[in-house]
Amino acid sequence: MKSLLAQFNAMHRDWPQFQASLGLGPQSVIWFGDLKGLERQFHVSIEYGLPVSGRNDTYRLMPVVRVLRPSLILNYNAEEEAPLPHVYFESPDPRLSPLCLFDPKADEWDSSMLISRTTVGWTVRWLAAYEFWEMTGRWIGGGRHDEYGAAKGEDHAA
């Protein structure tokens, strides 16, 4: 497992435009920064924390990435992935739902990996696929859906 200091230093080195802030709990951090999709900049947050006994917060299991601005657009009429592609839907505002960047069941990310070398690049690819989806209604970002998540209106798009 990479220490929080190792994650912090790697982000500072690899993505200096990201600013770090104290996270929501002990041993956690939130980075804020701009990334470019196909045509425009997006301001995102990446939240991460080391495991704490007795707590199973999502950001302690994997990095949690949200698009803060511009707001993601919900499209209930999209050909694929309506109303928003590859996110873990959260209320009250689904536009702030965490992005689904990898398949947790396939162990595509673990705490031995650097966020700066995995999550940030995956976010850039997600943003590009999102912009294409926004234009065409088709998701080109790949990924997999569980059987229960395949229907519109479910809480999770993988």
N, C-alpha and C positions, 0 to 999 in steps of 0.2 A: 504494500500500500504506500502510495506517495504521500508524504506529509503535506499539510496545508501550506507550509513554507515553500516546499518544492513546487506545488501548484502555483502559488503566488509568484515565485521567481520566474517560472516558465512563462506564465501569462505576461508578466512585465517585459520579459525579453522578446517573446514572439509576437505579442500584440500590444505594443506600448500605448496605443490609443485607448485601451480599456483602463478605466479607473476602478480601483478596488474600494469596497466599503465593508464595514462589519456586517455579518449576516444576521439572520433572525435569531440565532441561538449561539451557544458556545461552540467554538471551533468551526465556525462557518464564515463564508465570505460571499459577497455578491459583486460581480464585475459588471460594469456598464460601459457600452461602447457601440460604435457604428460599424456596420458591415454592409457591403454592397451585394445586392442580388444581381439580376441581369441588367436592370436599368436604373435602379434607385437605391439610395441609402436607407437602411433600417437601423433604428436604435434598439439594441437588445440588452437583456440582462441574463447573466449566467450565475446561478446560485449553486453553491456546493458546500458541503460540510462533512467532516469526518464522522464516522459512526459513533453514536453515544448509546451506551447500554440502556435498554428499555425504550428507545425512540426509533421509530421506523419512518420518519419524515422522508418523503421522496427525495429531497435534495441531499439526504445523507446516504442514499442508495446509488444515486447517479446525478450528474449535473442536470439542473433544470433550467431550460432556456425559454425565455418569453420575448416576443416582439412587443416593444413598448410604443413605438411610433415609426412610421404611420400605423394607425390601427389596421389590423388584418380585416379583410372584407368577408363577411359571411355571404355565401351564395347557395341558397337552397335549391336552385335550379341547375347547378353545375352537372355536367354529364357524368362526372366521377367525383367521388370524395366530398359530396355535399354534407353539411354546409361549409366545412373547413377541412382541408386535407391534413392528414397525419399529425394530429394533436391529441393530447390527453384532455378531453373536455372538462372544464371547470366552470362553475357558476361563481358569481352572478354574471360575469362578462366572459363569454367563451372566446372572445377575440384576444384575451390575455392568457389563454390556455397554454400550458407547456408544449413545446414542439416535440414530436416523436422523431428522433434523429437516428435511432438504431433499435435493434430488436433485443430487448433485455433477456428474453427467453433463450436466445442464441448466444448469450454471453459475449456480445460484440463490444461491450465496454466493461471495464472493471477498475477498481481503485489503484491498480498498478500503472495505469495509463495517464498520460498528461492531458489535461483538458485542452491546453493550447495546441496540441498536435492532433487531437481527435475531434472534440466537440465543436470547436470554432470552425474548422473546415466543413464539418457536416452541416453546421448552421448555414454557411454560405451556400452550399448545395441545396439545402432546403429552401432558402430564400429564392434562389433562381427557379426551382421547380414551382414554388408558390406563385411567382410572377407569371410563369407560363400557364399555370392553372387558372389564374385570375383572368388571363386573356382568352383562354380557349375552353375552360371547364374540364380539361384533361390533366390528370396527375402523371408526370413523367419521373417523379422522384423515387419510384420503386417502393419497396417495403412489402410487408406481409400483414394480413389481417387474421385474427383469430376468427373462428366460425361465428362466435357470438357478436363480434364487432363488425361484421360485414354489412349488416342492415343499417339503413339511415336512421339516425336518431339515437344510436347507442352512445355510451359514454366514452368510448375509446376508439381511436383510429390508429393503427400501428404503423 
